[in-house]
Amino acid sequence: PIPCVPWQSQTSGQYQAEYMGSYGWEHEIVRSQLVNILGEHHKMFDISDPKTCSTITPEDVKNLNINLEDIWSSINIPNGAELGLAQGQGSNSWCVHGSRTESGTPILCNDTHLNFVIPNTFYENHIVCEEKDFQVTGASIPGMPYVIIGHSQYTSWGITLGYADSQDVYIEKFESPDSDKYEVDEKLETAEIIEETIYVKAKGPVTFKVYKTRHGPLILAR
């Protein structure tokens, strides 16, 4: 592989942050709708602060006189396929203590569950430092000068999606399906309309309108 310079590594990291950041929008919508449905009781389900979150028991739910299945069915979440997002992604990781394994050493299993893409997200990498009697092998991301998931002769490590809060989602209410007017503080403002053209191989150019509000471009209209 060709040598990487620092800006390429930074760009790779920023791309991964943008790519993995496409998971936050569902939770923004769910939380906003839980506030409307549960009122003050929605704080019971807030796990953003480890110091304040608590275990929710069946008795807690019973005392609230709510049906979680009814609440979940009433929450309207856009399907990721509607937004053109990759589906079926997710990560998991687990480990077993050495006292429970035949070898007596711990076992770590890490599966990043990323979709197949071209070029691939990871490549196998084996780094050896003979002077320090140290070597590491595993999976690296192009542009990153280290092993993201792997092991040395001393330890092993993995990584899963951290679900960082990197997005804000806004629900805009338009005057009508064909209008460019939307509500802001009980008044109507005009959205900016931009014409975009995508050139499709064997089909020719496709032109469509993008509606842009003060919060940014619309990604889904219902």
Rosetta silent file (secondary structure, phi, psi, omega in degrees, C-alpha in Angstrom):
SEQUENCE: PIPCVPWQSQTSGQYQAEYMGSYGWEHEIVRSQLVNILGEHHKMFDISDPKTCSTITPEDVKNLNINLEDIWSSINIPNGAELGLAQGQGSNSWCVHGSRTESGTPILCNDTHLNFVIPNTFYENHIVCEEKDFQVTGASIPGMPYVIIGHSQYTSWGITLGYADSQDVYIEKFESPDSDKYEVDEKLETAEIIEETIYVKAKGPVTFKVYKTRHGPLILAR
SCORE:     score description
SCORE:     0.000 S_00000001
   1 L     0.000  153.363 -179.670    0.000    0.000    0.000 S_00000001
   2 L   -74.441  151.224  179.034    1.043    3.591   -0.590 S_00000001
   3 L   -63.337  145.514  178.270    2.243    5.617    2.443 S_00000001
   4 L  -101.934  142.952  175.069   -0.448    7.672    4.210 S_00000001
   5 L  -103.031  161.768 -173.413   -0.011   11.284    5.278 S_00000001
   6 H   -53.694  -40.304 -176.073   -1.726   12.739    8.391 S_00000001
   7 H   -65.739  -28.097  177.960   -4.584   14.467    6.558 S_00000001
   8 H   -69.839  -38.352  177.151   -5.598   11.153    4.972 S_00000001
   9 H   -66.157  -40.659  177.984   -5.867    9.506    8.380 S_00000001
  10 H   -63.818  -42.180  179.697   -7.934   12.423    9.676 S_00000001
  11 H   -63.462  -40.033  178.648  -10.235   12.245    6.666 S_00000001
  12 H   -61.865  -43.171  178.856  -10.706    8.506    7.170 S_00000001
  13 H   -64.744  -39.815  179.142  -11.695    9.068   10.794 S_00000001
  14 H   -66.414  -38.551  178.386  -14.144   11.822    9.855 S_00000001
  15 H   -62.961  -43.992  179.454  -15.717    9.601    7.201 S_00000001
  16 H   -62.453  -37.968  179.061  -16.232    6.789    9.696 S_00000001
  17 H   -64.536  -41.294  178.328  -17.829    9.241   12.133 S_00000001
  18 H   -67.812  -42.471 -177.126  -20.250   10.440    9.428 S_00000001
  19 H   -65.238  -47.430 -178.780  -20.970    6.888    8.245 S_00000001
  20 H   -76.563  -19.825 -179.715  -21.601    5.473   11.688 S_00000001
  21 H   -72.393   -6.594 -178.839  -23.423    8.629   12.759 S_00000001
  22 H   -75.213    6.695 -179.341  -26.393    7.755   10.551 S_00000001
  23 H   -92.074  -16.462 -170.087  -27.787    5.664   13.425 S_00000001
  24 H   -76.088  -22.599 -171.825  -28.831    8.512   15.719 S_00000001
  25 H   -63.299  -36.055 -179.125  -31.887    9.833   13.912 S_00000001
  26 H   -61.429  -41.502 -176.191  -34.208    6.970   14.973 S_00000001
  27 H   -70.225  -33.561  176.246  -33.523    7.575   18.658 S_00000001
  28 H   -60.451  -44.366 -178.264  -34.121   11.308   18.311 S_00000001
  29 H   -68.455  -44.091 -179.840  -37.590   10.617   16.893 S_00000001
  30 H   -60.220  -46.308 -177.670  -38.424    7.912   19.454 S_00000001
  31 H   -63.959  -41.130 -179.171  -37.432   10.114   22.385 S_00000001
  32 H   -64.302  -38.221 -179.932  -39.422   13.113   21.130 S_00000001
  33 H   -74.861  -30.354  175.331  -42.532   10.976   20.723 S_00000001
  34 H   -65.226  -36.464  177.353  -42.060    9.364   24.147 S_00000001
  35 H   -61.207  -43.721 -179.385  -42.082   12.842   25.685 S_00000001
  36 H   -66.659  -36.232 -175.613  -45.442   13.562   24.027 S_00000001
  37 H   -81.110  -43.089 -172.136  -46.927   10.210   25.068 S_00000001
  38 H   -97.922  -15.483 -176.523  -45.555    9.840   28.604 S_00000001
  39 H    64.858 -135.255 -178.873  -45.144   13.448   29.702 S_00000001
  40 H   -63.936  -23.289 -176.912  -42.946   13.700   32.803 S_00000001
  41 H   -69.358  -12.423 -178.306  -42.801    9.901   33.064 S_00000001
  42 H   -63.651  -20.122 -179.135  -40.502    9.760   30.011 S_00000001
  43 H   -64.754  -22.162  176.846  -37.581   10.476   32.360 S_00000001
  44 H   -61.572  -29.599 -175.101  -37.831    6.890   33.586 S_00000001
  45 H   -99.090    9.049 -178.262  -36.574    5.750   30.197 S_00000001
  46 L   -85.549  112.177 -179.110  -33.742    8.272   29.944 S_00000001
  47 L  -109.375   15.089 -176.870  -30.447    6.387   29.982 S_00000001
  48 L   -71.135  -26.835 -179.929  -28.307    9.290   28.756 S_00000001
  49 L  -114.024  107.858 -178.364  -26.994   10.023   32.255 S_00000001
  50 L   -58.316  -22.874 -177.670  -25.569    6.928   34.031 S_00000001
  51 L   -76.601  -26.086 -174.710  -25.910    8.729   37.382 S_00000001
  52 L  -109.093  -17.159 -177.311  -29.671    9.177   37.115 S_00000001
  53 L   -70.768  150.052 -177.550  -30.872    6.182   35.094 S_00000001
  54 L  -136.492  168.654  176.826  -32.523    3.371   37.024 S_00000001
  55 L   -79.119  130.266  179.989  -33.805   -0.145   36.524 S_00000001
  56 L   -97.807  120.036 -178.570  -37.402   -0.238   35.313 S_00000001
  57 L   -98.965  160.547  174.902  -39.391   -3.095   36.829 S_00000001
  58 H   -55.657  -31.614  179.931  -42.743   -4.514   35.661 S_00000001
  59 H   -66.798  -36.563  177.494  -44.228   -2.995   38.810 S_00000001
  60 H   -60.991  -45.971 -179.334  -43.075    0.485   37.719 S_00000001
  61 H   -64.744  -39.276  179.430  -44.830    0.102   34.388 S_00000001
  62 H   -62.624  -41.483 -179.338  -47.962   -1.237   36.087 S_00000001
  63 H   -66.305  -27.973  178.445  -48.095    1.776   38.414 S_00000001
  64 H   -76.917  -14.267 -178.520  -47.921    4.110   35.424 S_00000001
  65 L    58.121   47.294  178.572  -50.983    2.396   33.953 S_00000001
  66 L  -126.722  156.412  177.561  -49.424    2.269   30.509 S_00000001
  67 L  -113.697  109.941 -175.546  -49.074   -0.444   27.903 S_00000001
  68 H   -61.998  -34.254  179.026  -45.597   -0.475   26.414 S_00000001
  69 H   -65.084  -40.613  177.887  -46.763   -2.460   23.374 S_00000001
  70 H   -65.264  -39.632  179.598  -49.417    0.152   22.609 S_00000001
  71 H   -64.079  -45.555 -178.523  -46.863    2.926   23.020 S_00000001
  72 H   -63.501  -39.742 -179.452  -44.384    1.261   20.716 S_00000001
  73 H   -68.833  -23.881 -179.149  -47.017    0.643   18.037 S_00000001
  74 H   -85.716  -13.732  179.213  -48.039    4.311   18.185 S_00000001
  75 L   -77.830  126.686 -175.129  -44.493    5.587   17.616 S_00000001
  76 L  -102.945   99.910 -179.036  -44.063    6.477   13.970 S_00000001
  77 L  -107.883  125.907  175.895  -40.457    5.893   12.893 S_00000001
  78 L   -60.154  139.629  176.759  -39.463    6.316    9.233 S_00000001
  79 L   -71.549  134.630  179.933  -38.059    3.146    7.733 S_00000001
  80 H   -56.723  -29.968  179.163  -34.351    3.441    7.017 S_00000001
  81 H   -64.740  -31.695  177.842  -34.990    2.072    3.530 S_00000001
  82 H   -63.603  -28.770 -178.167  -37.167    5.123    2.837 S_00000001
  83 H   -94.665    2.318 -179.894  -34.134    7.293    3.512 S_00000001
  84 L    75.397   22.930 -179.029  -31.783    5.208    1.386 S_00000001
  85 L   -93.104  148.912  177.773  -29.824    3.982    4.404 S_00000001
  86 L   -63.581  139.775 -176.939  -28.140    0.589    4.600 S_00000001
  87 L  -109.243  162.199  174.031  -30.197   -1.906    6.581 S_00000001
  88 L    76.035   23.189  179.406  -29.351   -4.796    8.859 S_00000001
  89 L   -96.603  160.855  179.466  -26.311   -3.235   10.472 S_00000001
  90 L   162.726  167.435 -179.147  -25.273   -3.513   14.076 S_00000001
  91 L  -134.835  154.199  171.373  -22.437   -4.726   16.247 S_00000001
  92 E  -146.672  157.482 -179.000  -21.990   -7.079   19.140 S_00000001
  93 E  -153.772  139.323  177.438  -19.168   -8.107   21.411 S_00000001
  94 E  -149.750  159.812  178.444  -18.856  -10.564   24.249 S_00000001
  95 E  -142.942  156.359 -179.365  -16.153  -12.193   26.346 S_00000001
  96 E  -122.000  130.874  179.720  -15.797  -15.240   28.570 S_00000001
  97 L   -65.465  147.558 -178.310  -13.725  -15.271   31.746 S_00000001
  98 H   -59.484  -24.387  179.610  -10.775  -17.655   31.807 S_00000001
  99 H   -69.884  -12.550 -177.672  -12.313  -19.579   34.703 S_00000001
 100 H  -112.231    8.593  179.479  -15.033  -20.772   32.310 S_00000001
 101 L  -112.753  155.636 -178.603  -12.872  -21.812   29.352 S_00000001
 102 L   -65.842  -34.580 -177.730  -11.050  -25.073   28.684 S_00000001
 103 L   -80.194  -18.068 -177.311   -7.740  -23.275   28.097 S_00000001
 104 L    86.067   -1.507  177.747   -8.010  -21.168   31.240 S_00000001
 105 L  -110.580  153.115 -178.540   -7.562  -17.963   29.250 S_00000001
 106 L   -65.638  156.033  174.605  -10.293  -15.450   28.394 S_00000001
 107 E  -121.108  129.720  176.468  -12.069  -15.488   25.016 S_00000001
 108 E  -116.653  128.561  175.921  -13.104  -12.278   23.269 S_00000001
 109 E  -119.290  128.565 -178.310  -15.531  -12.291   20.335 S_00000001
 110 E  -135.383  125.277 -178.674  -16.126   -9.091   18.367 S_00000001
 111 E  -131.168  116.343 -174.255  -18.370   -8.730   15.320 S_00000001
 112 L   -83.957  -14.209  174.157  -18.799   -5.299   13.746 S_00000001
 113 L    53.963   35.422  177.154  -21.716   -6.323   11.464 S_00000001
 114 L   -85.221  147.955  177.918  -20.850   -3.799    8.753 S_00000001
 115 L   -71.147  157.997  176.386  -22.292   -4.218    5.275 S_00000001
 116 L   -71.801  130.983  177.816  -20.102   -5.180    2.360 S_00000001
 117 L  -137.017  162.943  176.693  -18.828   -2.124    0.497 S_00000001
 118 L  -124.389  119.866   -2.606  -16.269   -1.432   -2.226 S_00000001
 119 L   -71.057  160.674 -175.177  -13.582   -0.667   -1.217 S_00000001
 120 L   -66.835  152.359 -179.238  -13.951   -2.759    1.928 S_00000001
 121 L   -67.456  -40.350 -175.730  -14.051   -1.070    5.335 S_00000001
 122 L  -116.498  159.597  167.753  -11.332   -3.257    6.835 S_00000001
 123 E  -141.538  149.716 -178.628   -8.173   -4.995    5.692 S_00000001
 124 E   -73.507  139.676 -173.813   -6.053   -7.551    7.537 S_00000001
 125 E  -141.925  137.557  177.633   -2.889   -6.138    9.046 S_00000001
 126 E  -131.858  113.308 -177.173    0.085   -7.641   10.886 S_00000001
 127 E  -111.021  130.587 -178.026    2.553   -5.223   12.472 S_00000001
 128 E  -123.436  130.149  173.490    5.857   -6.442   13.943 S_00000001
 129 E  -120.334   94.533 -174.655    8.305   -4.450   16.064 S_00000001
 130 H   -65.905  -33.359 -178.239   11.308   -6.739   16.551 S_00000001
 131 H   -62.783  -33.974 -177.297   13.222   -4.215   18.682 S_00000001
 132 H  -102.219    3.978 -176.757   10.467   -4.212   21.314 S_00000001
 133 L    51.604   50.784 -177.194    9.506   -7.901   20.887 S_00000001
 134 E  -136.313  136.797  174.208    6.006   -6.762   20.086 S_00000001
 135 E  -146.908  149.998 -177.693    3.578   -7.681   17.334 S_00000001
 136 E  -139.547  142.349  179.507   -0.091   -7.081   16.693 S_00000001
 137 E  -139.788  151.451 -179.911   -2.459   -8.507   14.113 S_00000001
 138 E   157.999 -145.277 -175.844   -6.084   -7.900   13.199 S_00000001
 139 E  -109.934  133.685  177.315   -8.233   -5.528   11.149 S_00000001
 140 E  -119.798  157.954  173.985   -7.281   -2.018   10.151 S_00000001
 141 L  -100.379  131.887  178.668   -9.176    0.769    8.379 S_00000001
 142 L   -51.375  130.139 -177.823   -7.449    2.224    5.295 S_00000001
 143 L    97.347  -16.036  179.338   -5.744    5.441    6.307 S_00000001
 144 L   -99.554  125.162 -174.921   -5.434    4.428    9.956 S_00000001
 145 L   -85.409   32.352  179.098   -1.875    3.487   11.025 S_00000001
 146 L  -153.712  170.690 -178.860   -2.958    0.988   13.676 S_00000001
 147 L   -89.159  122.140 -177.613   -5.050   -2.121   14.253 S_00000001
 148 L   -78.830  -45.349 -179.800   -8.670   -1.320   15.183 S_00000001
 149 E  -127.800  123.659 -179.003   -9.734   -4.855   16.087 S_00000001
 150 E   171.466 -154.680 -179.036   -7.159   -7.511   16.931 S_00000001
 151 E  -155.693  156.009  170.377   -4.672   -8.845   19.424 S_00000001
 152 E  -108.188 -169.580  176.060   -1.033   -8.800   20.449 S_00000001
 153 L   -78.627   -1.532 -177.527    0.803  -11.586   22.221 S_00000001
 154 L  -114.987  -33.720 -174.028   -0.406  -10.050   25.483 S_00000001
 155 L  -153.600  172.414  177.956   -3.972   -8.839   25.046 S_00000001
 156 E  -139.687  162.853 -177.285   -6.873   -8.432   22.620 S_00000001
 157 E  -155.458  159.105  178.150   -9.504   -5.768   21.953 S_00000001
 158 L  -143.621  178.677 -179.764  -12.592   -5.052   19.901 S_00000001
 159 L  -150.079  142.533  173.598  -14.924   -2.218   19.063 S_00000001
 160 L  -129.872  174.642 -178.929  -18.652   -1.790   18.460 S_00000001
 161 L   -65.242  129.465 -176.619  -20.803    1.162   17.545 S_00000001
 162 L   -86.723   -6.613 -178.799  -20.777    3.709   20.356 S_00000001
 163 L    51.221   50.964  176.989  -24.104    5.364   19.432 S_00000001
 164 L   -71.057  146.034  178.704  -22.714    8.854   19.895 S_00000001
 165 L   -80.738   91.314 -175.196  -25.239   11.690   19.760 S_00000001
 166 L  -116.773    9.024 -177.657  -24.010   13.291   16.539 S_00000001
 167 L  -138.804  154.703  169.665  -27.296   14.341   14.931 S_00000001
 168 L  -125.836  132.372 -177.906  -30.331   16.513   15.522 S_00000001
 169 L  -115.287  132.968  178.923  -33.621   15.660   13.792 S_00000001
 170 L  -121.134  139.957  175.520  -36.431   18.162   13.249 S_00000001
 171 L  -103.911  113.991 -179.103  -39.994   17.453   12.133 S_00000001
 172 L   -96.305  141.175  177.879  -41.264   20.283    9.943 S_00000001
 173 L  -109.720  113.067 -178.863  -44.978   20.908    9.351 S_00000001
 174 E   -90.695  156.532 -178.612  -45.755   22.271    5.874 S_00000001
 175 L   -59.187  -39.916  177.006  -48.886   24.165    4.905 S_00000001
 176 L  -158.595  167.050 -178.823  -49.791   21.416    2.406 S_00000001
 177 L   -58.646  -28.281 -176.766  -47.998   18.557    0.597 S_00000001
 178 L  -102.119    3.311 -175.260  -47.302   20.801   -2.430 S_00000001
 179 L   -89.663  154.953  172.816  -46.484   23.997   -0.530 S_00000001
 180 L  -102.749   12.280  179.068  -43.072   25.530    0.146 S_00000001
 181 E  -101.155  133.596  178.683  -44.426   27.197    3.324 S_00000001
 182 E  -134.064  157.602 -173.120  -43.753   25.639    6.719 S_00000001
 183 E   -81.621  135.093  173.075  -44.642   26.593   10.280 S_00000001
 184 E  -141.028  112.033  179.950  -42.212   28.410   12.573 S_00000001
 185 L    53.017   48.359  177.257  -43.547   29.758   15.887 S_00000001
 186 L    65.476   17.142  174.204  -47.143   29.761   14.574 S_00000001
 187 E  -124.864  165.652  179.497  -46.075   31.678   11.455 S_00000001
 188 E  -103.472  131.764  173.281  -45.271   30.532    7.915 S_00000001
 189 E  -118.532  156.578 -177.454  -41.793   30.722    6.446 S_00000001
 190 E   -96.673  126.196  177.916  -40.734   29.900    2.890 S_00000001
 191 L   -77.415  147.207  174.720  -38.389   26.981    2.350 S_00000001
 192 E   -77.825  135.078  179.964  -35.529   27.342   -0.098 S_00000001
 193 E  -111.832  123.405 -179.612  -35.919   25.124   -3.159 S_00000001
 194 E  -119.308  132.696  176.692  -32.781   23.794   -4.839 S_00000001
 195 E   -92.359  124.466  179.447  -32.762   21.728   -8.003 S_00000001
 196 E  -114.162  146.172  178.011  -30.295   18.854   -7.920 S_00000001
 197 E  -125.022  127.253  176.233  -29.291   16.624  -10.824 S_00000001
 198 E  -113.344  127.855 -178.807  -27.926   13.105  -10.475 S_00000001
 199 E   -91.599  114.468 -175.290  -26.435   11.490  -13.557 S_00000001
 200 E  -103.362  127.892 -179.155  -27.487    7.845  -13.707 S_00000001
 201 L   -61.647  133.301  177.509  -25.582    5.441  -15.916 S_00000001
 202 L    70.132    1.934  179.170  -27.654    4.074  -18.848 S_00000001
 203 L  -126.445  -15.926 -178.654  -30.650    6.204  -17.792 S_00000001
 204 E    87.862  178.979 -176.820  -29.512    9.792  -18.174 S_00000001
 205 E   -70.150  143.284  176.120  -29.801   12.708  -15.726 S_00000001
 206 E  -120.226  119.795 -178.883  -32.482   12.742  -13.012 S_00000001
 207 E  -107.539  136.183  179.512  -33.485   16.174  -11.694 S_00000001
 208 E  -146.523  163.254 -178.257  -35.415   16.674   -8.458 S_00000001
 209 E   -97.109  139.094  175.600  -36.218   19.421   -5.990 S_00000001
 210 E  -114.423  124.013  178.591  -34.681   19.692   -2.530 S_00000001
 211 E   -94.165  125.655 -176.601  -36.598   21.670    0.100 S_00000001
 212 E  -119.748  119.297  177.527  -34.323   23.379    2.607 S_00000001
 213 E   -97.646 -174.836  179.855  -35.647   24.841    5.861 S_00000001
 214 L   -65.531  -16.728  179.081  -33.782   26.795    8.523 S_00000001
 215 L   -94.590   -8.273 -177.992  -32.740   23.424    9.990 S_00000001
 216 E   125.945 -175.731 -177.850  -31.373   22.013    6.738 S_00000001
 217 E   -72.452  147.060  175.344  -32.640   19.939    3.786 S_00000001
 218 L   -72.692  137.165  179.086  -35.645   17.666    4.130 S_00000001
 219 L  -107.746  -12.681  179.493  -34.711   13.976    4.005 S_00000001
 220 L  -159.138  135.175  178.057  -38.217   12.507    4.018 S_00000001
 221 L  -121.660  134.630  179.483  -41.679   13.840    3.237 S_00000001
 222 L  -131.718    0.000    0.000  -44.904   12.209    4.385 S_00000001
